[in-house]
Amino acid sequence: MNDMTTLQLLLWVVFPYMVLAVFVLGHIWRFRQDRFGWTTRSSQLYESKLLSIGSPMFHYGIIGIFFGHVVGLGIPKSWTRFVGITDHMYHLMAIIIGLAAAVACVGGLLILLYRRRTNRRVFGATTAGDKLMYLLLAMTIVCGVLATVVHTAVGTYDYREGVSIWFRQFWTLQPSTELMSQAPIFFQLHVLSALSLFAIWPFTRLVHVFAAPVGYLTRPYIVYRSKDPRREAERRGWEKVKF
């Protein structure tokens, strides 16, 4: 086995499965050891104006990107053809919807980064883990946008014939190193930065993604009782002594 084959094996087989193990076991460890720290560690008290603009933009954008990846990576090309979506139609929808979500996501992220860097109190609450998380998150998003623009919109690479197949093979324990090693550079960087982000995910504020308040749907009602106005009028204290 030559050096290039060994490197491909490490990058596209060994490393992804190591990340999957760390991702799953890390969340279990975090939940057992730091359940009360399973939050976003919100800094809204320090600054709320920019947060109210950047956070919705980023979250709506990232949700759109997530569902775009679910369709693009998880659904084979033959399935979309079967329901009447031609390759050209899919290509246009992927670019238009994907870039719209990317603009919202990148714009929101830039606002959040500007807020975190320029506000002294918010920056003071930023940990080393936060900085690494933001760096990998930015790299993943930027490389994804460049891959879409350079290799798909302008270029001719069809990721559904390469990266998507490798992704589905990964879950069947038969990932092909050739599919990823032959993918364009920005797709490779996008995947590697995303894997690195998933590796640190359990140890950062990103765990809040799995903290949906589902319990609120089944918890009992909280009964609020108003104070009796007659008792409210009474003044407590020493009673007057009559002589």
matplotlib code that plots the C-alpha trace (Angstrom):
import matplotlib.pyplot as plt

x = [0.0, 1.6, 1.6, -1.2, -3.5, -2.7, -3.5, -6.8, -7.7, -6.9, -8.9, -12.0, -12.4, -10.5, -11.0, -14.8, -15.5, -13.3, -15.3, -18.6, -17.4, -16.3, -19.5, -21.8, -19.7, -18.8, -22.5, -23.2, -20.2, -21.3, -24.8, -23.7, -21.0, -22.1, -25.9, -26.3, -23.8, -25.8, -26.8, -25.9, -24.3, -26.3, -24.8, -28.0, -27.7, -24.6, -26.0, -29.3, -29.7, -27.2, -28.0, -31.7, -30.6, -27.7, -29.1, -32.3, -30.5, -27.9, -30.3, -32.8, -29.9, -28.4, -31.7, -32.1, -28.6, -29.3, -32.3, -30.5, -27.8, -30.4, -31.8, -28.6, -26.6, -29.3, -31.6, -30.1, -30.4, -32.6, -35.2, -35.6, -35.8, -38.5, -40.7, -40.3, -37.5, -35.0, -31.3, -31.4, -34.4, -32.6, -29.4, -31.2, -33.2, -30.1, -28.1, -30.9, -32.2, -28.8, -27.2, -30.2, -29.7, -26.0, -26.3, -28.6, -26.3, -23.0, -24.6, -25.9, -22.5, -20.7, -23.0, -22.5, -18.7, -18.7, -20.8, -18.6, -15.4, -16.4, -18.5, -16.1, -18.4, -19.4, -15.8, -14.8, -17.3, -15.8, -13.8, -11.0, -13.5, -15.8, -13.1, -12.2, -15.9, -16.4, -13.3, -14.3, -17.9, -16.8, -14.4, -17.1, -19.6, -17.2, -15.8, -19.3, -20.2, -17.1, -17.7, -21.2, -20.1, -16.8, -17.3, -21.1, -22.6, -19.6, -17.9, -19.4, -18.9, -22.0, -21.6, -24.5, -22.2, -19.3, -19.6, -23.3, -22.5, -19.5, -21.8, -24.4, -21.6, -20.3, -23.5, -23.3, -19.7, -18.3, -17.0, -15.0, -11.9, -11.7, -15.0, -13.7, -10.1, -11.3, -13.7, -12.7, -10.6, -13.3, -15.6, -12.8, -12.1, -15.8, -16.1, -12.9, -13.8, -17.3, -15.8, -13.5, -16.5, -18.4, -15.4, -15.5, -19.3, -20.0, -17.6, -18.9, -22.1, -23.3, -24.8, -27.8, -29.0, -30.1, -31.7, -35.2, -37.7, -39.8, -40.8, -42.8, -45.4, -46.2, -45.5, -48.5, -49.9, -48.6, -51.4, -50.9, -53.0, -53.5, -53.3, -56.4, -56.9, -58.5, -55.4, -53.2, -54.9, -53.9, -50.7, -48.7, -46.9, -47.4, -50.9, -51.6, -52.0, -54.9, -54.6]
y = [0.0, 3.3, 6.5, 8.2, 5.2, 5.2, 8.9, 8.4, 5.6, 7.7, 10.7, 9.1, 5.9, 6.0, 9.7, 9.8, 6.7, 8.1, 11.3, 9.3, 7.5, 10.7, 12.5, 9.8, 8.9, 12.6, 13.5, 10.6, 11.7, 15.4, 14.5, 12.4, 14.7, 18.2, 18.1, 21.5, 22.9, 21.6, 25.1, 27.7, 29.9, 32.8, 36.2, 38.0, 39.9, 41.6, 42.7, 41.9, 44.2, 42.6, 39.2, 39.6, 40.2, 37.8, 34.8, 34.3, 34.9, 32.3, 29.7, 29.9, 29.7, 26.7, 24.9, 25.4, 24.2, 21.1, 20.1, 20.7, 18.3, 15.7, 15.8, 16.1, 13.5, 11.1, 10.8, 9.1, 10.7, 7.9, 8.7, 12.4, 11.3, 8.8, 11.6, 13.7, 16.0, 16.2, 16.7, 20.2, 21.2, 19.7, 21.5, 24.9, 24.4, 23.3, 26.3, 28.9, 27.6, 26.6, 29.9, 31.8, 29.7, 30.3, 34.1, 34.1, 31.8, 33.6, 37.0, 36.0, 34.4, 37.6, 39.7, 37.3, 37.3, 41.1, 41.3, 38.9, 40.6, 44.2, 43.9, 43.8, 41.9, 39.3, 38.8, 38.4, 35.5, 33.8, 30.7, 29.0, 26.3, 28.9, 30.4, 27.0, 26.2, 29.5, 28.9, 25.4, 26.5, 29.4, 27.1, 24.6, 27.1, 29.0, 25.9, 24.6, 27.9, 27.8, 24.2, 25.1, 28.1, 27.0, 23.3, 23.1, 26.4, 27.4, 24.0, 20.6, 18.4, 16.5, 15.8, 13.3, 11.0, 11.3, 12.8, 11.7, 8.1, 8.1, 9.5, 6.7, 4.1, 5.4, 4.3, 0.8, 0.5, 0.4, 3.9, 4.2, 6.3, 6.9, 8.8, 11.4, 11.5, 12.3, 15.0, 18.7, 20.4, 22.6, 19.6, 17.7, 20.7, 21.1, 17.5, 17.6, 20.8, 19.5, 16.3, 18.3, 20.4, 17.2, 16.0, 18.9, 19.3, 17.4, 19.7, 23.0, 25.1, 23.3, 20.6, 22.9, 21.5, 18.4, 20.3, 20.8, 21.4, 18.3, 17.9, 21.1, 19.3, 16.7, 18.5, 19.4, 22.9, 25.5, 27.1, 30.7, 32.1, 35.8, 37.3, 38.0, 41.8, 41.8, 40.3, 42.5, 45.6, 44.3, 45.7, 43.4, 44.6, 45.3, 46.0, 49.3, 49.2, 51.0, 52.7]
z = [0.0, -1.1, 0.9, -1.1, -0.5, 3.2, 3.4, 1.6, 3.9, 7.0, 5.7, 4.3, 6.3, 9.6, 10.5, 9.8, 12.0, 14.8, 14.6, 14.7, 17.9, 19.6, 18.6, 20.1, 23.2, 23.8, 24.0, 26.4, 28.6, 28.5, 29.5, 32.4, 33.7, 32.8, 32.5, 34.0, 31.5, 28.5, 27.3, 24.8, 27.5, 26.1, 26.2, 25.6, 28.9, 27.6, 24.2, 22.6, 19.5, 17.2, 18.6, 17.7, 14.1, 13.6, 15.5, 13.5, 10.2, 11.1, 12.5, 9.6, 7.2, 8.9, 9.0, 5.3, 4.7, 6.9, 5.0, 1.7, 2.8, 3.9, 0.4, -1.5, 0.4, 1.5, -1.6, -4.7, -8.1, -9.3, -6.7, -7.7, -11.4, -10.5, -9.0, -12.1, -11.1, -13.9, -13.2, -14.6, -12.3, -9.3, -10.2, -10.4, -7.2, -5.3, -6.4, -5.9, -2.6, -1.3, -2.0, -0.4, 2.7, 2.6, 2.3, 5.4, 7.3, 6.4, 7.0, 10.4, 11.3, 10.4, 12.6, 15.5, 15.1, 14.9, 18.0, 19.9, 18.9, 19.4, 22.5, 25.5, 27.8, 25.2, 24.1, 27.8, 28.0, 25.0, 25.8, 23.8, 22.9, 21.5, 19.3, 17.9, 17.3, 15.5, 13.4, 12.3, 11.7, 9.5, 7.6, 7.0, 5.7, 3.5, 2.0, 1.3, -0.4, -2.5, -3.4, -4.6, -6.5, -8.0, -8.6, -9.1, -10.3, -12.5, -12.8, -13.9, -10.8, -9.8, -6.1, -6.2, -8.2, -5.8, -2.3, -1.9, -2.7, -0.3, 2.4, 2.0, 1.8, 5.1, 6.9, 5.3, 6.5, 2.9, 2.1, -1.1, -0.7, -4.5, -4.5, -2.1, -3.2, -6.7, -5.5, -6.1, -3.4, -1.9, -1.4, 0.3, 2.6, 3.3, 4.4, 6.5, 8.3, 8.9, 10.4, 12.6, 13.8, 14.7, 16.6, 19.0, 19.0, 22.3, 24.2, 23.0, 23.2, 20.1, 22.3, 22.7, 19.3, 21.2, 24.1, 22.6, 25.5, 24.6, 28.3, 28.2, 26.0, 28.7, 32.0, 34.2, 34.2, 36.6, 38.6, 39.5, 42.3, 42.9, 46.3, 48.3, 48.1, 51.5, 53.1, 51.0, 52.6, 56.1, 57.4, 59.5, 62.5, 66.2, 67.2, 68.9, 72.6, 74.0, 77.4]

ax = plt.figure().add_subplot(projection="3d")
ax.plot(x, y, z, "-o")
ax.set_aspect("equal")
plt.show()
